[in-house]
Amino acid sequence: MNAWTGKVIRVNLTSGTITKEPLDMKAARAFIGARGLAAKMLFDEVDPNIDALSPENKLFFAAGPLTGTFAPNVGRYDVVCKSPLTGAIAASNSGGSFGPELKYAGYDMVIFEGKAPTPVYLWIKNDQVELRDASAIWGKEVPETTDMLRAETDEDAKVACIGPAGERLSLIASVMNEMGRAAGRSGVGAVMGSKNLKGIAVVGTGAVTVGNKEAFDLAAKDASAKIKAHPVGGAGLKAFGTDVLVNILNSVGSLPTRNFNDGYFPTADKTGGEALAANNLLRPRGCHSCIIECGRATKVTNPKFAGEGEGPEYESAWGFGADCGIDNLDAIIKANYLCNDLGLDTISTATTIACAMDLYENGIITLKDTGGIPLNFGNAEVMVEMVKLMGYRQGFGDKMADGSYRLADAYGHPEYSMSCKKQEMPAYDPRGVQGIGLHYATSNRGGCHVRGYTIAVEVLGNPVKMDQHTIDGKPELVITFQNLTAALDSTGACLFATFGIGGDELAALLSGATGIQYTTADFMEAGDRIWNLERMWNLTAGLSSNDDVLPERLLKEPIKSGASKGEVSRLNEMLPVYYTLRGWDGNGVPLPEKLQSLGLA
Amino acid sequence: MSKVLMIHPERCTGCNTCVLACAYTREGEARPSASRVHVYNWEREQFSVPMMCQQCDDAPCVAVCPTGAMHRADGTIVVEYDVAKCIRCRMCVQACPFGNATYDMVTNKILKCDTCAGAPECVAACPNQALEFVDATVATRSRKKSFAKKFKEAFQEVG
């Protein structure tokens, strides 16, 4: 066995039973690993109609075949389950060293079933796997939890855990690993909390082997050279982090501002990657085997928002920044630190605050609702305070802790939630960039950019440039990116590797590592297969084409200022074309022949 | 001229690429525990320090080795390890004040940096120049200079 370790840990939390199973190699070959393979197992094992926070839900921590190998930028793992936020399939992926360590311990995946009667954590040291009492750790924030788990296990253990938000079943709670890395989206932290599972500590001293060393070495060298030679992958992200996008998106009029009331924020430059590098950056950081180094070690000395830690990424800087009408970078960074400590998804947390500000400014909620807190756009102190209240579900934070849709809906105005499938959209305005809107509407996990990052082509010109405002060719573009990313995620590679490499190089890496030949076409087809499997699961869960929508604001209210002034999303023109090209019927249901061709019938 | 491995922790991103490069090129597999360089992370401060053999002039591992397996060839600054002479007593592991000699159960030998015979793989792989292989005489020059510059600025401000 190469690349895959071939072993899976299954933990029944209800009974406390731990078993080890061989990996289903037929499924692994077709669904690769991580996101894809865990989705396949969720599909086979979990009824899509269960309550996501019930013991019937299962929680997969899954690495990919490339995770832990000596290829560049392959340090990732996915957390997969039914999402309590969207009701759809959740797969949140994270970097750091947790995924590789799990592989070195000898496992591709850990599956949690049921619900522990009292708080527990899982301790994995190579062959030794045990559930331990976490009663004394329950209630602690992420950094302290990490320290305590290490003190009880091994000082170098890699730790993934939840914070207070996950314990309180916040539907936007994340799973954090190594304090600053997040499997952030879709409320996977709440599922962990619902199972009374506080964390996982892992130490591995074994190897990840490759099947065809000569081919793998060539592929790894080629990938590394191409990433290093790319202006974004090789230099840009290291210098300025992903936050460099603030000024780029603002310049093309697609930086959502004040809860998507506009697409341009005049003082956005105060919150961009350049300002971050000049004022707060200590040094770049990288996940396991990373040669891009987009991570930001930062520090804030302003006593009001003082702290030290990881971040922000572009999405977080935008969410707590432009989307809340805030240009105070110190406050933005502080809010990011708090999310890491509390175990909250930065995107959904920030945009839920932006939604609350919108509701407040429009008189839908008042000081009476907020407990006297003036939730105006631009109020940096209040923004930071709300993060704390959300993490602990205190005061008005309790209502906000389940995301913007449930907040806005509770006051009779769900249209104020800038979400798709109840998950908040990130930092690219679909009115100014047409393809990304189609992606948001069709993404299998709701509002999300990293499942089909058409921004690369529509804004950054990587690997080619298409006009951001046209809808011509966008359904094709979205499908290609969605399929490529589904396959890429499933290998354990980082999406940012695509700033340098694509399907050809990833297929070569996967072939060399596993010793099984994947052509580029095989690789892309695996992505298509994964996408359709996720779709089928969602349809069974009760989602339909009625959920492939964008908030009305983006379809009807044009961007008011900046370079994309006057634009609205033309989703409804693109969606039928997308369905047809996908091989789906007019209601977005995959046709039998499509499923057959992918081996899903 | 003799060269030494210089560590620049302030540049280290904690990516472990050096660790993988060492294990993979020397032992043929991605197994961090087989690496001769290890990176320690302080997550709160987001700070990382790579550690490997310092090639001590007065090397305790050499002094304590009963068979001469751990030795310094004449005229070089690298402490070399001769696996054929090693009896696995692991006295070198005990003696190294830095913990930079380790015993590997998988391969049944001592792991200790030997600078890959003058072309260290970790240095070649580091994406951020946190590891450098430089002439011993100039190894500390840039660091001294950068501190000297800070002094200069401080004195200029006072003056």
Interface residues (C-beta under 8 A of the other chain):
Chain A: G68 T69 F70 P72 S97 Y104 P143 T146 D156 E178 M179 G180 T205 G206 A207 V208 T209 V210 K213 K228 K238 L282 R283 P284 R285 G286 C287 H288 S289 C290 I291 I292 E293 G295 A297 T298 E308 G309 E310
Chain B: E10 R11 T13 G14 C15 N16 T17 L20 A21 A23 Y24 G28 E29 A30 R31 P32 S33 A34 Y40 N41 E43 R44 E45 Q46 F47 P127 N128
